[in-house]
């Protein structure tokens, strides 16, 4: 049997042990909150350049990470939570890695024709419109629609391997309605994506194609 003095020592040690456990739990919560915020930041970075569906999924995932991180720092938990949170983080991190890998390692689509010119990253003309602009190379300058009364440029703008449907569009129509409208002007092409998504981040490539003479004669 333990003596009275030994029991007193054990009792005196219990509060210190409990305090140490509380401190360790607080440190762990801070660590988890920090890592959840890192995961949220990574998810938002990965969302840039994804298609709309993947971007929405990653944004939702980032919001969930941030909510969980806020919960860790806002209150102390009274039940063990780290196994659940750890499993959730591992599962979601695997999803992020798979999504990131699929986005980065999908083979690029080939150009629609051998002489196609891939547009560089465009810039937005108006903050609330659908029109974007990209410079064109010198070999396309001679085919620009520089006369609004006789817009007849044979150059076709492709979105990946599909031609956009509305060539020779007026600038205000490209901006207000979009949906694949475009116009080849001296020095630049003004265009919108087929679904009004941002061509800088929708994961698609845009190509200028000058049809061959045989294509132009085809019915």
C-alpha positions in Angstrom: 0.0 0.0 0.0 1.1 3.6 -0.6 1.9 5.7 2.3 0.1 8.9 3.0 3.2 10.9 1.8 3.3 9.0 -1.5 -0.4 9.6 -2.1 0.1 13.3 -1.4 2.9 13.4 -4.0 0.7 11.7 -6.6 -2.2 14.1 -6.0 0.1 17.1 -6.2 1.4 15.9 -9.6 -2.0 15.4 -11.2 -2.8 19.1 -11.7 0.6 19.7 -13.3 0.1 16.7 -15.6 -3.4 18.0 -16.5 -2.0 21.5 -17.2 0.7 20.0 -19.5 -1.9 18.1 -21.4 -4.0 21.2 -21.9 -0.9 23.1 -23.2 -0.1 20.3 -25.6 -3.6 20.2 -26.8 -3.6 24.0 -27.4 -0.3 23.7 -29.3 -1.8 20.9 -31.4 -4.9 22.9 -32.2 -2.7 25.8 -33.3 -0.7 23.5 -35.5 -3.9 22.1 -37.1 -5.3 25.6 -37.7 -2.1 26.7 -39.4 -2.0 23.6 -41.7 -5.7 24.0 -42.6 -5.1 27.6 -43.6 -2.1 26.4 -45.7 -4.3 23.8 -47.4 -7.0 26.5 -48.1 -4.3 28.7 -49.7 -3.1 25.9 -51.9 -6.6 25.1 -53.0 -7.2 28.7 -54.0 -3.9 28.7 -56.0 -4.8 25.5 -57.7 -8.2 26.9 -58.7 -6.5 29.4 -61.0 -6.4 28.0 -64.4 -8.9 25.2 -63.8 -12.2 24.8 -65.7 -15.3 26.3 -64.0 -16.4 23.0 -62.4 -13.0 22.3 -60.9 -12.6 25.9 -59.8 -15.9 25.8 -57.9 -15.0 22.6 -56.2 -11.6 23.9 -55.1 -13.1 27.1 -53.9 -15.7 25.2 -51.8 -12.9 23.0 -50.4 -10.8 26.1 -49.5 -13.8 27.6 -47.7 -14.3 24.4 -45.7 -10.6 24.4 -44.7 -10.9 28.0 -43.5 -14.0 27.3 -41.5 -12.3 24.4 -39.8 -9.3 26.5 -39.0 -11.4 29.2 -37.6 -13.2 26.6 -35.4 -9.8 25.4 -34.0 -8.7 28.9 -33.0 -12.1 30.1 -31.7 -12.9 27.5 -29.1 -11.4 24.7 -27.1 -12.7 21.2 -27.9 -13.8 19.0 -25.1 -13.6 15.7 -27.0 -10.7 14.2 -29.0 -11.0 15.7 -32.4 -7.5 15.1 -34.0 -8.2 11.6 -35.4 -11.2 12.9 -37.4 -9.5 16.1 -38.5 -6.4 14.3 -39.5 -8.3 11.7 -41.6 -10.3 14.5 -43.2 -7.1 16.4 -44.1 -5.4 13.4 -45.5 -8.5 12.5 -47.7 -8.9 16.1 -48.9 -5.2 16.5 -49.6 -5.3 13.4 -51.7 -8.2 14.9 -53.7 -6.2 18.1 -54.1 -3.2 16.3 -55.4 -5.2 14.2 -57.9 -7.0 17.4 -59.1 -3.7 19.2 -59.4 -2.0 16.4 -61.2 -4.8 16.0 -63.7 -4.8 19.7 -64.4 -1.0 19.9 -64.9 -0.4 16.6 -66.8 -3.2 16.4 -69.2 -1.6 16.4 -72.7 -2.2 19.7 -74.5 -4.7 19.6 -77.4 -3.0 19.9 -80.8 -3.6 23.0 -83.0 -6.6 22.8 -85.3 -4.3 23.1 -88.3 -0.6 23.1 -89.1 -0.4 26.8 -89.7 -2.4 27.9 -86.6 -1.1 30.6 -84.4 -1.7 30.3 -80.7 -2.8 33.5 -79.0 -0.8 34.7 -76.0 -2.6 35.3 -72.7 -5.2 38.0 -73.4 -6.1 40.9 -71.3 -9.5 42.2 -70.3 -10.8 45.3 -71.9 -13.7 46.2 -69.5 -14.1 44.9 -66.0 -17.8 44.1 -66.5 -17.8 42.9 -70.1 -17.0 39.6 -71.9 -14.5 41.0 -74.4 -10.7 40.2 -74.2 -7.9 41.3 -76.5 -4.7 39.6 -77.7 -2.0 40.9 -80.1 -1.8 39.2 -83.5 1.4 38.5 -85.5 2.3 40.4 -88.6 1.3 37.7 -91.1 -2.4 38.2 -90.0 -2.3 42.0 -90.3 -3.3 42.0 -94.0 -6.5 40.0 -93.2 -7.8 42.3 -90.4 -11.3 43.7 -90.6 -10.2 47.3 -90.8 -13.3 48.5 -92.7 -16.5 48.2 -90.6 -18.6 48.2 -93.8 -16.9 45.3 -95.5 -15.8 43.0 -92.7 -14.8 39.9 -94.5 -11.6 38.6 -92.9 -11.1 34.9 -93.8 -9.2 34.3 -90.5 -11.0 32.0 -88.1 -10.6 32.0 -84.4 -10.6 28.5 -82.8 -11.3 27.6 -79.1 -9.2 24.4 -78.8 -10.3 22.5 -81.9 -13.7 24.2 -82.5 -14.2 27.5 -84.4 -16.0 30.2 -82.6 -19.4 30.9 -84.1 -19.6 34.7 -84.4 -16.9 36.3 -86.6 -16.8 40.0 -87.7 -18.8 41.0 -84.6 -19.1 44.6 -83.5 -17.0 45.5 -80.5 -20.0 46.4 -78.3 -21.7 43.0 -79.1 -18.5 41.1 -78.2 -18.4 43.0 -74.8 -22.2 42.9 -74.0 -23.1 39.4 -75.3 -19.9 37.4 -75.8 -20.6 33.7 -76.5 -17.9 33.3 -79.0 -18.1 36.6 -80.8 -14.9 38.0 -82.2 -13.4 40.5 -84.5 -9.9 40.6 -86.1 -8.7 44.2 -86.1 -5.3 45.7 -87.0 -2.8 44.7 -84.3 -5.3 42.8 -82.1 -8.1 40.3 -82.0 -11.1 41.1 -79.8 -12.9 38.0 -78.7 -15.0 36.2 -76.1 -15.1 32.6 -75.1 -17.9 30.3 -76.2 -19.4 30.2 -72.7 -18.3 33.6 -71.5 -15.8 32.1 -69.1 -12.5 33.9 -68.6 -10.1 32.8 -71.4 -7.2 33.5 -69.1 -8.1 30.8 -66.7 -10.6 28.4 -68.4 -7.9 26.0 -69.5 -8.5 26.4 -73.3 -6.3 27.5 -76.1 -7.2 30.0 -78.7 -5.8 29.8 -82.3 -5.9 32.0 -85.3 -6.3 30.0 -88.5 -6.0 31.3 -92.1 -8.0 28.7 -94.2 -6.2 27.4 -97.3 -7.6 28.3 -100.7 -9.1 24.9 -101.0 -11.0 25.4 -97.8 -12.2 28.8 -98.9 -13.6 27.2 -102.2 -15.3 24.4 -100.4 -19.1 24.7 -100.4 
